Amino acid sequence: MTGKAYALDQAVTKQACRFAGVVRDERYLDHIPGFGHIESPERLGAIYERLDKDDVKGFYRPITPRPATREELLWNHAPAYIESIARTAGRGFRQLDPDTVTSAGSWQAACLAAGGVFSALDAVCGGVVPNAFALVRPPGHHAERSEAKGFCIFNNVALGAYYAKKVLGYSRVLIVDWDLHHGNGTQNSFYNDPSVLYFSTHQYPCYPGSGSVQEIGDGEGRGFTVNVPLASGAGDEDYAAIFRRVLLPVAGSFSPDVILVSAGFDIYEGDPLGGMKVSIQGLAYLARVLLDLASKVSQGRIIFCLEGGYNLYGLSEGVFAVIRECAGKSILRPETLSYLGGSRPGQSVVAEVIDVLKDYWPEVFCKFCK
């Protein structure tokens, strides 16, 4: 692993106003898991309603998604599994696992969710927009090769990484997963692959139970999976310290061609499924850190992809805050930037992660090496 490590400047550069790309489509609302299910169409409906308000005008340009083909889905999923999902089209409710249910419109929505990430990549990498947010559902990061899990049917971000490599010709992809829950499916997709760096912060122990510090990849992929499991209650300052002390140095050394973000808003302080304490300002800060990183290492190429988030206020305002960062119209106050850009060491798990990684990233963590 070679390359110059990159650290975020504490004085974050002022961004010019620009249009962010946003993938949105009413057909995503046709995935209906059933009455009372927390991953409901109302989640995306609340976001779309927020983006239609007057104060959002001029911040983004819509990107129309196209469905992923069966051949593209095969990059990450087994043929029999894909066909089993295709057979749900036009039919009533079908229980895939204890948390995941399909309806008549789920097959189309799931194909459009993966294809929406492809469309966002095309727009960003083709220079149509500088960055993009794929507001898609169903979410994806729990989906395994042959199994739906945790509300997820196809792994949208993992498929996006394959698209970046196979279609767009990029060599290295960074996936940053800040969802409350560990992205087991994404991790397993690239556990042996040194061309994809997977970085996850997540509440631990929590569903799905994976994501310990010791899970760092296998074979040629050792060191290219980075897990930062967090105790309930982690807030803005904890996440900022982790991004500064672990993510930025490793990602800078990895020097990705494109960055994909599994953006889960269930780390918001009022989310019913989690115990994290991240504010709207904190979510904006995480986006700012990643946008700044992308400007340095991937020519600005970054795509955010919606994962979890079940407090409708935190979800819609959090997404709006991220889109504002993408458009260069930040909500971040100078005192927030100063506070979160400080030198607080963060939770003790940071030292554990560095200790595990130092042999694989010696140029980054050499001062911790024996």
ZAMARGU-4260 file (C-alpha; in steps of 0.2 Angstrom, whole numbers, plus 5000, padded with zeros to 4 digits):
<rodrens>
0) 5000/5000/5000 | 5008/5016/4994 | 5004/5034/4992 | 5004/5050/5002 | 4992/5050/5017
5) 4979/5064/5016 | 4973/5073/5031 | 4958/5085/5031 | 4963/5104/5033 | 4955/5111/5049
10) 4951/5126/5039 | 4939/5118/5026 | 4940/5127/5009 | 4925/5138/5004 | 4915/5129/4991
15) 4907/5138/4976 | 4888/5136/4973 | 4885/5122/4961 | 4871/5110/4956 | 4872/5093/4965
20) 4864/5078/4956 | 4849/5069/4964 | 4842/5053/4959 | 4823/5052/4962 | 4809/5043/4955
25) 4791/5040/4961 | 4793/5021/4957 | 4804/5019/4972 | 4788/5022/4982 | 4780/5006/4975
30) 4791/4995/4986 | 4778/4992/5000 | 4784/4981/5014 | 4767/4981/5022 | 4757/4991/5036
35) 4767/4996/5050 | 4784/4992/5043 | 4797/5005/5048 | 4805/5005/5030 | 4790/5012/5022
40) 4787/5023/5007 | 4784/5038/5019 | 4803/5039/5022 | 4807/5043/5004 | 4790/5053/5003
45) 4796/5064/5017 | 4813/5067/5008 | 4805/5071/4991 | 4793/5083/5000 | 4807/5092/5008
50) 4816/5094/4992 | 4801/5102/4984 | 4801/5116/4996 | 4806/5134/4990 | 4822/5135/5000
55) 4829/5120/4990 | 4827/5127/4973 | 4843/5129/4963 | 4853/5117/4974 | 4851/5101/4963
60) 4847/5094/4946 | 4837/5078/4945 | 4844/5062/4938 | 4832/5049/4930 | 4837/5032/4935
65) 4837/5017/4924 | 4834/4999/4930 | 4849/4988/4932 | 4849/4973/4920 | 4850/4955/4926
70) 4867/4954/4919 | 4873/4968/4930 | 4864/4961/4945 | 4875/4945/4942 | 4890/4955/4947
75) 4885/4953/4965 | 4871/4941/4966 | 4867/4923/4962 | 4857/4919/4947 | 4844/4909/4957
80) 4842/4923/4970 | 4839/4936/4956 | 4826/4925/4948 | 4817/4923/4965 | 4815/4941/4967
85) 4810/4943/4948 | 4796/4931/4952 | 4788/4943/4965 | 4784/4956/4952 | 4766/4960/4951
90) 4762/4948/4966 | 4757/4951/4984 | 4767/4951/4999 | 4781/4939/5001 | 4792/4937/5016
95) 4811/4936/5011 | 4817/4936/5029 | 4810/4942/5046 | 4813/4960/5041 | 4812/4960/5022
100) 4795/4959/5012 | 4792/4962/4994 | 4776/4968/4986 | 4770/4969/4968 | 4782/4984/4964
105) 4797/4978/4973 | 4806/4970/4959 | 4805/4986/4948 | 4810/4997/4963 | 4825/4986/4968
110) 4831/4986/4950 | 4829/5005/4949 | 4838/5007/4966 | 4854/4998/4959 | 4852/5007/4942
115) 4850/5023/4951 | 4867/5022/4958 | 4873/5018/4940 | 4865/5033/4933 | 4872/5044/4947
120) 4890/5037/4943 | 4887/5041/4924 | 4882/5059/4928 | 4896/5062/4940 | 4910/5053/4930
125) 4903/5061/4914 | 4905/5078/4921 | 4886/5082/4920 | 4886/5086/4939 | 4900/5087/4951
130) 4893/5075/4964 | 4877/5066/4967 | 4865/5059/4980 | 4855/5043/4975 | 4839/5044/4984
135) 4834/5026/4982 | 4825/5012/4990 | 4824/4998/4995 | 4841/5001/5004 | 4855/4989/5000
140) 4870/4986/5011 | 4864/4971/5021 | 4860/4961/5005 | 4871/4946/5003 | 4875/4937/4987
145) 4860/4925/4989 | 4850/4932/5003 | 4839/4947/5007 | 4843/4954/5024 | 4838/4969/5035
150) 4826/4978/5023 | 4838/4976/5008 | 4836/4966/4992 | 4850/4971/4980 | 4866/4978/4986
155) 4865/4995/4978 | 4882/5002/4983 | 4892/4985/4980 | 4884/4985/4963 | 4889/5003/4960
160) 4907/4998/4964 | 4907/4985/4951 | 4899/4997/4939 | 4913/5009/4942 | 4926/4996/4939
165) 4918/4985/4925 | 4910/4999/4915 | 4918/5015/4919 | 4936/5008/4920 | 4941/5014/4937
170) 4954/5004/4947 | 4951/5008/4965 | 4934/5012/4974 | 4932/5018/4992 | 4915/5014/5000
175) 4912/5023/5016 | 4897/5017/5026 | 4891/5028/5040 | 4874/5019/5043 | 4870/5014/5061
180) 4871/4996/5056 | 4886/4987/5049 | 4885/4983/5030 | 4888/4965/5031 | 4883/4962/5013
185) 4895/4976/5006 | 4909/4969/5017 | 4907/4952/5011 | 4906/4957/4993 | 4924/4964/4993
190) 4932/4955/5008 | 4946/4947/4997 | 4947/4962/4985 | 4961/4975/4987 | 4954/4986/4974
195) 4939/4991/4985 | 4942/4999/5002 | 4927/4996/5013 | 4926/5008/5029 | 4912/5007/5041
200) 4907/5015/5057 | 4892/5007/5066 | 4884/5004/5083 | 4890/4988/5090 | 4884/4976/5096
205) 4869/4978/5085 | 4860/4971/5070 | 4867/4961/5060 | 4881/4957/5073 | 4896/4958/5061
210) 4909/4972/5060 | 4921/4969/5074 | 4938/4978/5074 | 4946/4961/5069 | 4937/4959/5053
215) 4949/4967/5041 | 4948/4957/5025 | 4956/4940/5019 | 4969/4935/5007 | 4974/4949/4996
220) 4961/4960/5004 | 4968/4960/5021 | 4969/4978/5027 | 4956/4984/5015 | 4941/4982/5026
225) 4941/4994/5041 | 4928/4992/5054 | 4925/5005/5068 | 4912/4998/5080 | 4905/5011/5092
230) 4895/5010/5108 | 4878/5018/5109 | 4879/5036/5112 | 4892/5041/5100 | 4890/5059/5093
235) 4897/5072/5082 | 4914/5073/5090 | 4916/5055/5090 | 4912/5053/5072 | 4923/5068/5067
240) 4938/5061/5077 | 4936/5044/5068 | 4935/5051/5051 | 4950/5062/5054 | 4961/5050/5063
245) 4957/5034/5053 | 4947/5036/5037 | 4956/5051/5030 | 4974/5044/5032 | 4970/5027/5025
250) 4959/5034/5011 | 4972/5046/5006 | 4985/5033/5005 | 4973/5021/4995 | 4969/5036/4983
255) 4953/5030/4976 | 4946/5034/4959 | 4929/5036/4965 | 4920/5037/4982 | 4903/5029/4986
260) 4894/5032/5002 | 4881/5021/5011 | 4873/5036/5019 | 4862/5030/5034 | 4853/5043/5043
265) 4848/5031/5058 | 4864/5039/5067 | 4853/5054/5069 | 4850/5058/5088 | 4832/5055/5087
270) 4831/5039/5077 | 4820/5025/5084 | 4831/5011/5079 | 4848/5017/5086 | 4856/5025/5100
275) 4868/5037/5092 | 4868/5056/5095 | 4873/5063/5078 | 4865/5080/5074 | 4860/5088/5058
280) 4876/5098/5059 | 4886/5082/5062 | 4879/5074/5047 | 4883/5089/5036 | 4901/5089/5043
285) 4903/5070/5038 | 4897/5075/5021 | 4909/5090/5020 | 4924/5079/5026 | 4920/5066/5012
290) 4918/5080/4999 | 4934/5088/5003 | 4943/5071/5002 | 4935/5068/4985 | 4941/5085/4979
295) 4959/5079/4984 | 4960/5061/4979 | 4946/5057/4966 | 4944/5073/4956 | 4928/5076/4966
300) 4920/5060/4961 | 4908/5055/4975 | 4891/5048/4976 | 4880/5047/4991 | 4867/5033/4992
305) 4853/5032/5004 | 4852/5018/5016 | 4843/5019/5033 | 4835/5033/5043 | 4818/5031/5052
310) 4815/5048/5060 | 4807/5057/5046 | 4813/5074/5052 | 4831/5068/5055 | 4830/5059/5038
315) 4823/5073/5027 | 4833/5087/5036 | 4849/5076/5036 | 4847/5073/5017 | 4844/5091/5014
320) 4860/5096/5024 | 4870/5083/5014 | 4863/5090/4997 | 4867/5108/5003 | 4885/5102/5006
325) 4886/5094/4989 | 4879/5111/4981 | 4892/5121/4991 | 4878/5130/5001 | 4884/5123/5018
330) 4873/5125/5034 | 4889/5122/5045 | 4893/5136/5057 | 4912/5142/5059 | 4911/5137/5077
335) 4905/5120/5073 | 4919/5117/5060 | 4932/5123/5073 | 4925/5112/5087 | 4924/5096/5076
340) 4940/5100/5068 | 4949/5099/5085 | 4961/5086/5092 | 4950/5076/5103 | 4956/5058/5102
345) 4939/5050/5101 | 4933/5034/5108 | 4946/5021/5114 | 4941/5010/5099 | 4951/5022/5088
350) 4967/5016/5096 | 4961/4998/5094 | 4958/5000/5075 | 4975/5009/5072 | 4983/4995/5081
355) 4975/4982/5070 | 4979/4992/5054 | 4996/4998/5057 | 5005/4983/5049 | 4994/4985/5033
360) 4996/5004/5032 | 5013/5007/5039 | 5015/5023/5029 | 5000/5030/5038 | 5002/5024/5055
365) 5021/5021/5056 | 5022/5030/5072 | 5012/5016/5080 | 5023/5003/5073 | 5036/4994/5084
</rodrens>
